[in-house]
Amino acid sequence: MNDDCTIKIAEDVTIVKILVEKCKRTKIIVPASTKITTSVVEIWRCDDVEFHTSIEIGTLQADICALADTPRAL
């Protein structure tokens, strides 16, 4: 569980997928050099999580999550 933090994936890494659980007021940054082999991001039981990336995400699944305000494109 992470609250009030920023998590940045390392540059130039290859990962299978990104899983985020029970985070609050958290910013997740995925650099353009990161490769996600499945193109999957799963977020669940989170409140006010920001996800920043310029890479293609094939599936973004968010379950049991709440937003602090209206969703917006970044």
PQR file with spaces between the fields and no chain letter, atoms N, CA, C, O and H, PARSE charges and radii, in Angstrom:
ATOM       1  N    MET     1       0.848   -1.172    0.000 -0.4000 1.5000
ATOM       2  CA   MET     1       0.000    0.000    0.000 -0.0000 2.0000
ATOM       3  C    MET     1       0.899    1.242    0.000  0.5500 1.7000
ATOM       4  O    MET     1       1.871    1.318    0.752 -0.5500 1.4000
ATOM       5  N    ASN     2       0.559    2.208   -0.852 -0.4000 1.5000
ATOM       6  CA   ASN     2       1.296    3.468   -0.928 -0.0000 2.0000
ATOM       7  C    ASN     2       0.314    4.622   -0.859  0.5500 1.7000
ATOM       8  O    ASN     2      -0.714    4.610   -1.535 -0.5500 1.4000
ATOM       9  H    ASN     2      -0.230    2.146   -1.463  0.4000 1.0000
ATOM      10  N    ASP     3       0.625    5.607   -0.052 -0.4000 1.5000
ATOM      11  CA   ASP     3      -0.182    6.815    0.066 -0.0000 2.0000
ATOM      12  C    ASP     3       0.698    8.038   -0.171  0.5500 1.7000
ATOM      13  O    ASP     3       1.833    8.104    0.300 -0.5500 1.4000
ATOM      14  H    ASP     3       1.460    5.616    0.497  0.4000 1.0000
ATOM      15  N    ASP     4       0.151    9.008   -0.912 -0.4000 1.5000
ATOM      16  CA   ASP     4       0.830   10.291   -1.112 -0.0000 2.0000
ATOM      17  C    ASP     4       2.262   10.116   -1.632  0.5500 1.7000
ATOM      18  O    ASP     4       3.209   10.620   -1.028 -0.5500 1.4000
ATOM      19  H    ASP     4      -0.772    8.954   -1.295  0.4000 1.0000
ATOM      20  N    CYS     5       2.417    9.409   -2.742 -0.4000 1.5000
ATOM      21  CA   CYS     5       3.765    9.193   -3.255 -0.0000 2.0000
ATOM      22  C    CYS     5       3.775    9.166   -4.779  0.5500 1.7000
ATOM      23  O    CYS     5       2.728    9.145   -5.427 -0.5500 1.4000
ATOM      24  H    CYS     5       1.647    9.000   -3.233  0.4000 1.0000
ATOM      25  N    THR     6       4.981    9.166   -5.331 -0.4000 1.5000
ATOM      26  CA   THR     6       5.193    9.015   -6.762 -0.0000 2.0000
ATOM      27  C    THR     6       6.055    7.782   -6.981  0.5500 1.7000
ATOM      28  O    THR     6       7.089    7.612   -6.336 -0.5500 1.4000
ATOM      29  H    THR     6       5.831    9.183   -4.805  0.4000 1.0000
ATOM      30  N    ILE     7       5.619    6.927   -7.894 -0.4000 1.5000
ATOM      31  CA   ILE     7       6.364    5.717   -8.236 -0.0000 2.0000
ATOM      32  C    ILE     7       6.768    5.840   -9.699  0.5500 1.7000
ATOM      33  O    ILE     7       5.919    6.004  -10.575 -0.5500 1.4000
ATOM      34  H    ILE     7       4.779    7.066   -8.418  0.4000 1.0000
ATOM      35  N    LYS     8       8.074    5.760   -9.956 -0.4000 1.5000
ATOM      36  CA   LYS     8       8.562    5.843  -11.337 -0.0000 2.0000
ATOM      37  C    LYS     8       9.235    4.526  -11.703  0.5500 1.7000
ATOM      38  O    LYS     8      10.159    4.074  -11.027 -0.5500 1.4000
ATOM      39  H    LYS     8       8.763    5.628   -9.244  0.4000 1.0000
ATOM      40  N    ILE     9       8.754    3.918  -12.790 -0.4000 1.5000
ATOM      41  CA   ILE     9       9.373    2.709  -13.308 -0.0000 2.0000
ATOM      42  C    ILE     9      10.735    3.095  -13.885  0.5500 1.7000
ATOM      43  O    ILE     9      10.877    4.165  -14.477 -0.5500 1.4000
ATOM      44  H    ILE     9       8.004    4.285  -13.340  0.4000 1.0000
ATOM      45  N    ALA    10      11.717    2.244  -13.719 -0.4000 1.5000
ATOM      46  CA   ALA    10      13.066    2.526  -14.215 -0.0000 2.0000
ATOM      47  C    ALA    10      13.082    2.659  -15.740  0.5500 1.7000
ATOM      48  O    ALA    10      12.249    2.078  -16.436 -0.5500 1.4000
ATOM      49  H    ALA    10      11.601    1.374  -13.239  0.4000 1.0000
ATOM      50  N    GLU    11      14.030    3.422  -16.236 -0.4000 1.5000
ATOM      51  CA   GLU    11      14.226    3.592  -17.681 -0.0000 2.0000
ATOM      52  C    GLU    11      14.721    2.285  -18.301  0.5500 1.7000
ATOM      53  O    GLU    11      15.418    1.505  -17.651 -0.5500 1.4000
ATOM      54  H    GLU    11      14.707    3.894  -15.671  0.4000 1.0000
ATOM      55  N    ASP    12      14.358    2.057  -19.546 -0.4000 1.5000
ATOM      56  CA   ASP    12      14.895    0.955  -20.352 -0.0000 2.0000
ATOM      57  C    ASP    12      14.728   -0.438  -19.736  0.5500 1.7000
ATOM      58  O    ASP    12      15.628   -1.273  -19.837 -0.5500 1.4000
ATOM      59  H    ASP    12      13.792    2.690  -20.073  0.4000 1.0000
ATOM      60  N    VAL    13      13.581   -0.690  -19.100 -0.4000 1.5000
ATOM      61  CA   VAL    13      13.316   -2.029  -18.567 -0.0000 2.0000
ATOM      62  C    VAL    13      12.171   -2.675  -19.336  0.5500 1.7000
ATOM      63  O    VAL    13      11.361   -1.991  -19.962 -0.5500 1.4000
ATOM      64  H    VAL    13      12.851   -0.012  -19.018  0.4000 1.0000
ATOM      65  N    THR    14      12.119   -3.991  -19.280 -0.4000 1.5000
ATOM      66  CA   THR    14      11.004   -4.743  -19.844 -0.0000 2.0000
ATOM      67  C    THR    14      10.310   -5.451  -18.698  0.5500 1.7000
ATOM      68  O    THR    14      10.944   -6.166  -17.923 -0.5500 1.4000
ATOM      69  H    THR    14      12.777   -4.547  -18.772  0.4000 1.0000
ATOM      70  N    ILE    15       8.999   -5.250  -18.593 -0.4000 1.5000
ATOM      71  CA   ILE    15       8.211   -5.885  -17.542 -0.0000 2.0000
ATOM      72  C    ILE    15       7.026   -6.596  -18.184  0.5500 1.7000
ATOM      73  O    ILE    15       6.669   -6.304  -19.325 -0.5500 1.4000
ATOM      74  H    ILE    15       8.484   -4.669  -19.223  0.4000 1.0000
ATOM      75  N    VAL    16       6.421   -7.523  -17.459 -0.4000 1.5000
ATOM      76  CA   VAL    16       5.290   -8.280  -18.008 -0.0000 2.0000
ATOM      77  C    VAL    16       4.019   -7.453  -17.955  0.5500 1.7000
ATOM      78  O    VAL    16       3.333   -7.316  -18.968 -0.5500 1.4000
ATOM      79  H    VAL    16       6.711   -7.760  -16.532  0.4000 1.0000
ATOM      80  N    LYS    17       3.691   -6.898  -16.797 -0.4000 1.5000
ATOM      81  CA   LYS    17       2.506   -6.043  -16.646 -0.0000 2.0000
ATOM      82  C    LYS    17       2.700   -5.177  -15.418  0.5500 1.7000
ATOM      83  O    LYS    17       3.626   -5.394  -14.636 -0.5500 1.4000
ATOM      84  H    LYS    17       4.248   -7.009  -15.975  0.4000 1.0000
ATOM      85  N    ILE    18       1.827   -4.195  -15.249 -0.4000 1.5000
ATOM      86  CA   ILE    18       1.855   -3.344  -14.063 -0.0000 2.0000
ATOM      87  C    ILE    18       0.606   -3.638  -13.244  0.5500 1.7000
ATOM      88  O    ILE    18      -0.514   -3.590  -13.754 -0.5500 1.4000
ATOM      89  H    ILE    18       1.075   -4.019  -15.884  0.4000 1.0000
ATOM      90  N    LEU    19       0.815   -3.944  -11.962 -0.4000 1.5000
ATOM      91  CA   LEU    19      -0.282   -4.207  -11.032 -0.0000 2.0000
ATOM      92  C    LEU    19      -0.195   -3.193   -9.897  0.5500 1.7000
ATOM      93  O    LEU    19       0.858   -3.031   -9.281 -0.5500 1.4000
ATOM      94  H    LEU    19       1.725   -3.983  -11.548  0.4000 1.0000
ATOM      95  N    VAL    20      -1.302   -2.514   -9.625 -0.4000 1.5000
ATOM      96  CA   VAL    20      -1.334   -1.497   -8.580 -0.0000 2.0000
ATOM      97  C    VAL    20      -2.506   -1.811   -7.665  0.5500 1.7000
ATOM      98  O    VAL    20      -3.640   -1.931   -8.128 -0.5500 1.4000
ATOM      99  H    VAL    20      -2.157   -2.646  -10.126  0.4000 1.0000
ATOM     100  N    GLU    21      -2.240   -1.946   -6.352 -0.4000 1.5000
ATOM     101  CA   GLU    21      -3.309   -2.290   -5.411 -0.0000 2.0000
ATOM     102  C    GLU    21      -3.206   -1.439   -4.152  0.5500 1.7000
ATOM     103  O    GLU    21      -2.116   -1.207   -3.631 -0.5500 1.4000
ATOM     104  H    GLU    21      -1.319   -1.848   -5.976  0.4000 1.0000
ATOM     105  N    LYS    22      -4.368   -0.972   -3.669 -0.4000 1.5000
ATOM     106  CA   LYS    22      -4.516   -0.255   -2.391 -0.0000 2.0000
ATOM     107  C    LYS    22      -3.616    0.971   -2.273  0.5500 1.7000
ATOM     108  O    LYS    22      -2.968    1.169   -1.245 -0.5500 1.4000
ATOM     109  H    LYS    22      -5.254   -1.160   -4.093  0.4000 1.0000
ATOM     110  N    CYS    23      -3.573    1.788   -3.311 -0.4000 1.5000
ATOM     111  CA   CYS    23      -2.808    3.034   -3.271 -0.0000 2.0000
ATOM     112  C    CYS    23      -3.756    4.217   -3.180  0.5500 1.7000
ATOM     113  O    CYS    23      -4.863    4.181   -3.716 -0.5500 1.4000
ATOM     114  H    CYS    23      -4.099    1.628   -4.146  0.4000 1.0000
ATOM     115  N    LYS    24      -3.316    5.265   -2.498 -0.4000 1.5000
ATOM     116  CA   LYS    24      -4.103    6.496   -2.380 -0.0000 2.0000
ATOM     117  C    LYS    24      -3.214    7.690   -2.723  0.5500 1.7000
ATOM     118  O    LYS    24      -2.067    7.784   -2.286 -0.5500 1.4000
ATOM     119  H    LYS    24      -2.417    5.294   -2.062  0.4000 1.0000
ATOM     120  N    ARG    25      -3.784    8.606   -3.525 -0.4000 1.5000
ATOM     121  CA   ARG    25      -3.082    9.833   -3.907 -0.0000 2.0000
ATOM     122  C    ARG    25      -1.665    9.508   -4.395  0.5500 1.7000
ATOM     123  O    ARG    25      -0.677   10.054   -3.905 -0.5500 1.4000
ATOM     124  H    ARG    25      -4.716    8.530   -3.880  0.4000 1.0000
ATOM     125  N    THR    26      -1.602    8.605   -5.372 -0.4000 1.5000
ATOM     126  CA   THR    26      -0.333    8.108   -5.886 -0.0000 2.0000
ATOM     127  C    THR    26      -0.212    8.410   -7.373  0.5500 1.7000
ATOM     128  O    THR    26      -1.174    8.266   -8.127 -0.5500 1.4000
ATOM     129  H    THR    26      -2.405    8.162   -5.770  0.4000 1.0000
ATOM     130  N    LYS    27       0.973    8.829   -7.787 -0.4000 1.5000
ATOM     131  CA   LYS    27       1.263    9.083   -9.193 -0.0000 2.0000
ATOM     132  C    LYS    27       2.214    7.994   -9.673  0.5500 1.7000
ATOM     133  O    LYS    27       3.247    7.743   -9.052 -0.5500 1.4000
ATOM     134  H    LYS    27       1.756    8.947   -7.175  0.4000 1.0000
ATOM     135  N    ILE    28       1.859    7.349  -10.788 -0.4000 1.5000
ATOM     136  CA   ILE    28       2.690    6.304  -11.374 -0.0000 2.0000
ATOM     137  C    ILE    28       3.197    6.813  -12.716  0.5500 1.7000
ATOM     138  O    ILE    28       2.408    7.208  -13.574 -0.5500 1.4000
ATOM     139  H    ILE    28       1.020    7.553  -11.292  0.4000 1.0000
ATOM     140  N    ILE    29       4.521    6.801  -12.897 -0.4000 1.5000
ATOM     141  CA   ILE    29       5.134    7.318  -14.115 -0.0000 2.0000
ATOM     142  C    ILE    29       5.856    6.167  -14.826  0.5500 1.7000
ATOM     143  O    ILE    29       6.707    5.493  -14.247 -0.5500 1.4000
ATOM     144  H    ILE    29       5.162    6.480  -12.200  0.4000 1.0000
ATOM     145  N    VAL    30       5.496    5.966  -16.082 -0.4000 1.5000
ATOM     146  CA   VAL    30       6.124    4.917  -16.898 -0.0000 2.0000
ATOM     147  C    VAL    30       6.837    5.613  -18.054  0.5500 1.7000
ATOM     148  O    VAL    30       6.180    6.165  -18.937 -0.5500 1.4000
ATOM     149  H    VAL    30       4.805    6.513  -16.553  0.4000 1.0000
ATOM     150  N    PRO    31       8.186    5.597  -18.065 -0.5600 1.5000
ATOM     151  CA   PRO    31       8.945    6.275  -19.111  0.2800 2.0000
ATOM     152  C    PRO    31       8.697    5.681  -20.504  0.5500 1.7000
ATOM     153  O    PRO    31       8.276    4.531  -20.631 -0.5500 1.4000
ATOM     154  N    ALA    32       8.956    6.460  -21.518 -0.4000 1.5000
ATOM     155  CA   ALA    32       8.755    6.030  -22.905 -0.0000 2.0000
ATOM     156  C    ALA    32       9.647    4.849  -23.278  0.5500 1.7000
ATOM     157  O    ALA    32       9.321    4.109  -24.206 -0.5500 1.4000
ATOM     158  H    ALA    32       9.297    7.394  -21.415  0.4000 1.0000
ATOM     159  N    SER    33      10.762    4.656  -22.579 -0.4000 1.5000
ATOM     160  CA   SER    33      11.680    3.555  -22.890 -0.0000 2.0000
ATOM     161  C    SER    33      11.272    2.226  -22.244  0.5500 1.7000
ATOM     162  O    SER    33      11.903    1.201  -22.498 -0.5500 1.4000
ATOM     163  H    SER    33      11.027    5.257  -21.825  0.4000 1.0000
ATOM     164  N    THR    34      10.231    2.234  -21.420 -0.4000 1.5000
ATOM     165  CA   THR    34       9.755    1.016  -20.761 -0.0000 2.0000
ATOM     166  C    THR    34       8.959    0.171  -21.744  0.5500 1.7000
ATOM     167  O    THR    34       8.200    0.699  -22.557 -0.5500 1.4000
ATOM     168  H    THR    34       9.718    3.068  -21.215  0.4000 1.0000
ATOM     169  N    LYS    35       9.134   -1.134  -21.665 -0.4000 1.5000
ATOM     170  CA   LYS    35       8.360   -2.061  -22.494 -0.0000 2.0000
ATOM     171  C    LYS    35       7.521   -2.943  -21.566  0.5500 1.7000
ATOM     172  O    LYS    35       8.044   -3.553  -20.633 -0.5500 1.4000
ATOM     173  H    LYS    35       9.750   -1.563  -21.005  0.4000 1.0000
ATOM     174  N    ILE    36       6.210   -3.000  -21.835 -0.4000 1.5000
ATOM     175  CA   ILE    36       5.310   -3.881  -21.093 -0.0000 2.0000
ATOM     176  C    ILE    36       4.897   -4.976  -22.078  0.5500 1.7000
ATOM     177  O    ILE    36       4.127   -4.717  -23.003 -0.5500 1.4000
ATOM     178  H    ILE    36       5.785   -2.504  -22.592  0.4000 1.0000
ATOM     179  N    THR    37       5.399   -6.189  -21.888 -0.4000 1.5000
ATOM     180  CA   THR    37       5.219   -7.243  -22.897 -0.0000 2.0000
ATOM     181  C    THR    37       3.757   -7.595  -23.148  0.5500 1.7000
ATOM     182  O    THR    37       3.402   -7.939  -24.275 -0.5500 1.4000
ATOM     183  H    THR    37       6.024   -6.400  -21.136  0.4000 1.0000
ATOM     184  N    THR    38       2.901   -7.522  -22.135 -0.4000 1.5000
ATOM     185  CA   THR    38       1.484   -7.844  -22.324 -0.0000 2.0000
ATOM     186  C    THR    38       0.637   -6.608  -22.623  0.5500 1.7000
ATOM     187  O    THR    38      -0.535   -6.739  -22.977 -0.5500 1.4000
ATOM     188  H    THR    38       3.189   -7.243  -21.219  0.4000 1.0000
ATOM     189  N    SER    39       1.205   -5.418  -22.489 -0.4000 1.5000
ATOM     190  CA   SER    39       0.488   -4.140  -22.652 -0.0000 2.0000
ATOM     191  C    SER    39      -0.678   -4.004  -21.678  0.5500 1.7000
ATOM     192  O    SER    39      -1.675   -3.352  -21.990 -0.5500 1.4000
ATOM     193  H    SER    39       2.157   -5.311  -22.202  0.4000 1.0000
ATOM     194  N    VAL    40      -0.558   -4.627  -20.481 -0.4000 1.5000
ATOM     195  CA   VAL    40      -1.650   -4.644  -19.506 -0.0000 2.0000
ATOM     196  C    VAL    40      -1.261   -3.866  -18.249  0.5500 1.7000
ATOM     197  O    VAL    40      -0.160   -4.017  -17.720 -0.5500 1.4000
ATOM     198  H    VAL    40       0.251   -5.156  -20.228  0.4000 1.0000
ATOM     199  N    VAL    41      -2.210   -3.016  -17.777 -0.4000 1.5000
ATOM     200  CA   VAL    41      -2.093   -2.328  -16.498 -0.0000 2.0000
ATOM     201  C    VAL    41      -3.368   -2.627  -15.725  0.5500 1.7000
ATOM     202  O    VAL    41      -4.468   -2.412  -16.233 -0.5500 1.4000
ATOM     203  H    VAL    41      -3.104   -2.893  -18.207  0.4000 1.0000
ATOM     204  N    GLU    42      -3.226   -3.123  -14.494 -0.4000 1.5000
ATOM     205  CA   GLU    42      -4.379   -3.404  -13.634 -0.0000 2.0000
ATOM     206  C    GLU    42      -4.255   -2.566  -12.371  0.5500 1.7000
ATOM     207  O    GLU    42      -3.222   -2.567  -11.702 -0.5500 1.4000
ATOM     208  H    GLU    42      -2.332   -3.297  -14.081  0.4000 1.0000
ATOM     209  N    ILE    43      -5.330   -1.852  -12.060 -0.4000 1.5000
ATOM     210  CA   ILE    43      -5.377   -1.010  -10.861 -0.0000 2.0000
ATOM     211  C    ILE    43      -6.628   -1.406  -10.096  0.5500 1.7000
ATOM     212  O    ILE    43      -7.716   -1.438  -10.671 -0.5500 1.4000
ATOM     213  H    ILE    43      -6.169   -1.851  -12.603  0.4000 1.0000
ATOM     214  N    TRP    44      -6.494   -1.713   -8.794 -0.4000 1.5000
ATOM     215  CA   TRP    44      -7.685   -2.061   -8.022 -0.0000 2.0000
ATOM     216  C    TRP    44      -7.544   -1.621   -6.569  0.5500 1.7000
ATOM     217  O    TRP    44      -6.453   -1.530   -6.006 -0.5500 1.4000
ATOM     218  H    TRP    44      -5.610   -1.687   -8.326  0.4000 1.0000
ATOM     219  N    ARG    45      -8.727   -1.351   -5.993 -0.4000 1.5000
ATOM     220  CA   ARG    45      -8.835   -0.874   -4.608 -0.0000 2.0000
ATOM     221  C    ARG    45      -7.960    0.362   -4.369  0.5500 1.7000
ATOM     222  O    ARG    45      -7.258    0.447   -3.362 -0.5500 1.4000
ATOM     223  H    ARG    45      -9.613   -1.424   -6.450  0.4000 1.0000
ATOM     224  N    CYS    46      -8.007    1.307   -5.292 -0.4000 1.5000
ATOM     225  CA   CYS    46      -7.191    2.516   -5.212 -0.0000 2.0000
ATOM     226  C    CYS    46      -8.074    3.758   -5.197  0.5500 1.7000
ATOM     227  O    CYS    46      -9.208    3.734   -5.676 -0.5500 1.4000
ATOM     228  H    CYS    46      -8.577    1.238   -6.111  0.4000 1.0000
ATOM     229  N    ASP    47      -7.542    4.839   -4.643 -0.4000 1.5000
ATOM     230  CA   ASP    47      -8.213    6.132   -4.635 -0.0000 2.0000
ATOM     231  C    ASP    47      -7.255    7.187   -5.159  0.5500 1.7000
ATOM     232  O    ASP    47      -6.129    7.317   -4.678 -0.5500 1.4000
ATOM     233  H    ASP    47      -6.621    4.858   -4.253  0.4000 1.0000
ATOM     234  N    ASP    48      -7.719    7.946   -6.159 -0.4000 1.5000
ATOM     235  CA   ASP    48      -6.974    9.081   -6.698 -0.0000 2.0000
ATOM     236  C    ASP    48      -5.571    8.697   -7.170  0.5500 1.7000
ATOM     237  O    ASP    48      -4.575    9.237   -6.688 -0.5500 1.4000
ATOM     238  H    ASP    48      -8.633    7.841   -6.550  0.4000 1.0000
ATOM     239  N    VAL    49      -5.504    7.763   -8.112 -0.4000 1.5000
ATOM     240  CA   VAL    49      -4.232    7.351   -8.704 -0.0000 2.0000
ATOM     241  C    VAL    49      -4.103    7.994  -10.077  0.5500 1.7000
ATOM     242  O    VAL    49      -5.028    7.936  -10.888 -0.5500 1.4000
ATOM     243  H    VAL    49      -6.313    7.324   -8.503  0.4000 1.0000
ATOM     244  N    GLU    50      -2.950    8.608  -10.333 -0.4000 1.5000
ATOM     245  CA   GLU    50      -2.646    9.183  -11.640 -0.0000 2.0000
ATOM     246  C    GLU    50      -1.664    8.251  -12.339  0.5500 1.7000
ATOM     247  O    GLU    50      -0.698    7.785  -11.733 -0.5500 1.4000
ATOM     248  H    GLU    50      -2.199    8.656   -9.675  0.4000 1.0000
ATOM     249  N    PHE    51      -1.918    7.982  -13.618 -0.4000 1.5000
ATOM     250  CA   PHE    51      -1.053    7.106  -14.399 -0.0000 2.0000
ATOM     251  C    PHE    51      -0.541    7.907  -15.585  0.5500 1.7000
ATOM     252  O    PHE    51      -1.327    8.334  -16.430 -0.5500 1.4000
ATOM     253  H    PHE    51      -2.702    8.360  -14.110  0.4000 1.0000
ATOM     254  N    HIS    52       0.772    8.114  -15.655 -0.4000 1.5000
ATOM     255  CA   HIS    52       1.375    8.930  -16.708 -0.0000 2.0000
ATOM     256  C    HIS    52       2.298    8.079  -17.571  0.5500 1.7000
ATOM     257  O    HIS    52       3.228    7.448  -17.068 -0.5500 1.4000
ATOM     258  H    HIS    52       1.410    7.767  -14.968  0.4000 1.0000
ATOM     259  N    THR    53       2.035    8.066  -18.870 -0.4000 1.5000
ATOM     260  CA   THR    53       2.908    7.365  -19.796 -0.0000 2.0000
ATOM     261  C    THR    53       2.651    7.839  -21.223  0.5500 1.7000
ATOM     262  O    THR    53       1.588    8.381  -21.528 -0.5500 1.4000
ATOM     263  H    THR    53       1.279    8.578  -19.279  0.4000 1.0000
ATOM     264  N    SER    54       3.628    7.629  -22.083 -0.4000 1.5000
ATOM     265  CA   SER    54       3.438    7.922  -23.500 -0.0000 2.0000
ATOM     266  C    SER    54       3.500    6.638  -24.325  0.5500 1.7000
ATOM     267  O    SER    54       3.403    6.685  -25.551 -0.5500 1.4000
ATOM     268  H    SER    54       4.491    7.189  -21.835  0.4000 1.0000
ATOM     269  N    ILE    55       3.663    5.485  -23.658 -0.4000 1.5000
ATOM     270  CA   ILE    55       3.689    4.223  -24.387 -0.0000 2.0000
ATOM     271  C    ILE    55       2.272    3.697  -24.564  0.5500 1.7000
ATOM     272  O    ILE    55       1.356    4.095  -23.844 -0.5500 1.4000
ATOM     273  H    ILE    55       3.742    5.446  -22.662  0.4000 1.0000
ATOM     274  N    GLU    56       2.102    2.804  -25.521 -0.4000 1.5000
ATOM     275  CA   GLU    56       0.783    2.238  -25.786 -0.0000 2.0000
ATOM     276  C    GLU    56       0.419    1.218  -24.710  0.5500 1.7000
ATOM     277  O    GLU    56       1.203    0.329  -24.377 -0.5500 1.4000
ATOM     278  H    GLU    56       2.846    2.481  -26.106  0.4000 1.0000
ATOM     279  N    ILE    57      -0.793    1.372  -24.180 -0.4000 1.5000
ATOM     280  CA   ILE    57      -1.345    0.432  -23.208 -0.0000 2.0000
ATOM     281  C    ILE    57      -2.531   -0.250  -23.892  0.5500 1.7000
ATOM     282  O    ILE    57      -3.489    0.415  -24.287 -0.5500 1.4000
ATOM     283  H    ILE    57      -1.430    2.094  -24.451  0.4000 1.0000
ATOM     284  N    GLY    58      -2.467   -1.563  -24.030 -0.4000 1.5000
ATOM     285  CA   GLY    58      -3.545   -2.296  -24.696 -0.0000 2.0000
ATOM     286  C    GLY    58      -4.764   -2.450  -23.813  0.5500 1.7000
ATOM     287  O    GLY    58      -5.893   -2.302  -24.281 -0.5500 1.4000
ATOM     288  H    GLY    58      -1.690   -2.104  -23.709  0.4000 1.0000
ATOM     289  N    THR    59      -4.545   -2.751  -22.513 -0.4000 1.5000
ATOM     290  CA   THR    59      -5.642   -2.932  -21.565 -0.0000 2.0000
ATOM     291  C    THR    59      -5.329   -2.184  -20.281  0.5500 1.7000
ATOM     292  O    THR    59      -4.282   -2.395  -19.668 -0.5500 1.4000
ATOM     293  H    THR    59      -3.627   -2.871  -22.133  0.4000 1.0000
ATOM     294  N    LEU    60      -6.238   -1.311  -19.878 -0.4000 1.5000
ATOM     295  CA   LEU    60      -6.153   -0.637  -18.587 -0.0000 2.0000
ATOM     296  C    LEU    60      -7.410   -1.016  -17.822  0.5500 1.7000
ATOM     297  O    LEU    60      -8.508   -0.580  -18.164 -0.5500 1.4000
ATOM     298  H    LEU    60      -7.089   -1.140  -20.376  0.4000 1.0000
ATOM     299  N    GLN    61      -7.247   -1.827  -16.788 -0.4000 1.5000
ATOM     300  CA   GLN    61      -8.390   -2.281  -16.006 -0.0000 2.0000
ATOM     301  C    GLN    61      -8.334   -1.635  -14.634  0.5500 1.7000
ATOM     302  O    GLN    61      -7.321   -1.738  -13.941 -0.5500 1.4000
ATOM     303  H    GLN    61      -6.354   -2.182  -16.509  0.4000 1.0000
ATOM     304  N    ALA    62      -9.409   -0.971  -14.235 -0.4000 1.5000
ATOM     305  CA   ALA    62      -9.502   -0.335  -12.921 -0.0000 2.0000
ATOM     306  C    ALA    62     -10.761   -0.844  -12.232  0.5500 1.7000
ATOM     307  O    ALA    62     -11.871   -0.626  -12.715 -0.5500 1.4000
ATOM     308  H    ALA    62     -10.231   -0.887  -14.798  0.4000 1.0000
ATOM     309  N    ASP    63     -10.586   -1.516  -11.111 -0.4000 1.5000
ATOM     310  CA   ASP    63     -11.705   -2.084  -10.354 -0.0000 2.0000
ATOM     311  C    ASP    63     -11.700   -1.540   -8.932  0.5500 1.7000
ATOM     312  O    ASP    63     -10.650   -1.398   -8.305 -0.5500 1.4000
ATOM     313  H    ASP    63      -9.684   -1.693  -10.719  0.4000 1.0000
ATOM     314  N    ILE    64     -12.900   -1.238   -8.438 -0.4000 1.5000
ATOM     315  CA   ILE    64     -13.103   -0.783   -7.060 -0.0000 2.0000
ATOM     316  C    ILE    64     -12.194    0.414   -6.763  0.5500 1.7000
ATOM     317  O    ILE    64     -11.469    0.419   -5.769 -0.5500 1.4000
ATOM     318  H    ILE    64     -13.753   -1.353   -8.948  0.4000 1.0000
ATOM     319  N    CYS    65     -12.239    1.420   -7.627 -0.4000 1.5000
ATOM     320  CA   CYS    65     -11.405    2.615   -7.490 -0.0000 2.0000
ATOM     321  C    CYS    65     -12.279    3.861   -7.400  0.5500 1.7000
ATOM     322  O    CYS    65     -13.411    3.883   -7.884 -0.5500 1.4000
ATOM     323  H    CYS    65     -12.828    1.417   -8.435  0.4000 1.0000
ATOM     324  N    ALA    66     -11.728    4.900   -6.770 -0.4000 1.5000
ATOM     325  CA   ALA    66     -12.415    6.182   -6.668 -0.0000 2.0000
ATOM     326  C    ALA    66     -11.475    7.281   -7.150  0.5500 1.7000
ATOM     327  O    ALA    66     -10.259    7.190   -6.983 -0.5500 1.4000
ATOM     328  H    ALA    66     -10.809    4.883   -6.377  0.4000 1.0000
ATOM     329  N    LEU    67     -12.049    8.315   -7.744 -0.4000 1.5000
ATOM     330  CA   LEU    67     -11.282    9.458   -8.216 -0.0000 2.0000
ATOM     331  C    LEU    67     -11.543   10.658   -7.318  0.5500 1.7000
ATOM     332  O    LEU    67     -12.635   10.801   -6.769 -0.5500 1.4000
ATOM     333  H    LEU    67     -13.037    8.390   -7.879  0.4000 1.0000
ATOM     334  N    ALA    68     -10.553   11.510   -7.168 -0.4000 1.5000
ATOM     335  CA   ALA    68     -10.733   12.730   -6.387 -0.0000 2.0000
ATOM     336  C    ALA    68     -11.596   13.738   -7.124  0.5500 1.7000
ATOM     337  O    ALA    68     -12.326   14.508   -6.501 -0.5500 1.4000
ATOM     338  H    ALA    68      -9.665   11.394   -7.613  0.4000 1.0000
ATOM     339  N    ASP    69     -11.516   13.737   -8.447 -0.4000 1.5000
ATOM     340  CA   ASP    69     -12.322   14.649   -9.250 -0.0000 2.0000
ATOM     341  C    ASP    69     -12.632   14.011  -10.596  0.5500 1.7000
ATOM     342  O    ASP    69     -12.447   12.805  -10.756 -0.5500 1.4000
ATOM     343  H    ASP    69     -10.923   13.111   -8.953  0.4000 1.0000
ATOM     344  N    THR    70     -13.087   14.773  -11.546 -0.4000 1.5000
ATOM     345  CA   THR    70     -13.500   14.257  -12.849 -0.0000 2.0000
ATOM     346  C    THR    70     -12.319   13.712  -13.633  0.5500 1.7000
ATOM     347  O    THR    70     -11.279   14.367  -13.694 -0.5500 1.4000
ATOM     348  H    THR    70     -13.237   15.753  -11.416  0.4000 1.0000
ATOM     349  N    PRO    71     -12.445   12.530  -14.237 -0.5600 1.5000
ATOM     350  CA   PRO    71     -11.361   11.981  -15.069  0.2800 2.0000
ATOM     351  C    PRO    71     -11.022   12.939  -16.211  0.5500 1.7000
ATOM     352  O    PRO    71     -11.904   13.617  -16.738 -0.5500 1.4000
ATOM     353  N    ARG    72      -9.749   12.993  -16.590 -0.4000 1.5000
ATOM     354  CA   ARG    72      -9.327   13.875  -17.663 -0.0000 2.0000
ATOM     355  C    ARG    72      -8.158   13.260  -18.414  0.5500 1.7000
ATOM     356  O    ARG    72      -7.380   12.484  -17.859 -0.5500 1.4000
ATOM     357  H    ARG    72      -9.032   12.443  -16.162  0.4000 1.0000
ATOM     358  N    ALA    73      -8.052   13.612  -19.655 -0.4000 1.5000
ATOM     359  CA   ALA    73      -6.921   13.162  -20.463 -0.0000 2.0000
ATOM     360  C    ALA    73      -5.701   13.969  -20.083  0.5500 1.7000
ATOM     361  O    ALA    73      -5.801   15.163  -19.800 -0.5500 1.4000
ATOM     362  H    ALA    73      -8.684   14.242  -20.105  0.4000 1.0000
ATOM     363  N    LEU    74      -4.547   13.321  -20.076 -0.4000 1.5000
ATOM     364  CA   LEU    74      -3.301   14.021  -19.720 -0.0000 2.0000
ATOM     365  C    LEU    74      -2.470   14.250  -20.962  0.5500 1.7000
ATOM     366  O    LEU    74      -1.384   14.824  -20.881 -0.5500 1.4000
ATOM     367  H    LEU    74      -4.466   12.351  -20.306  0.4000 1.0000
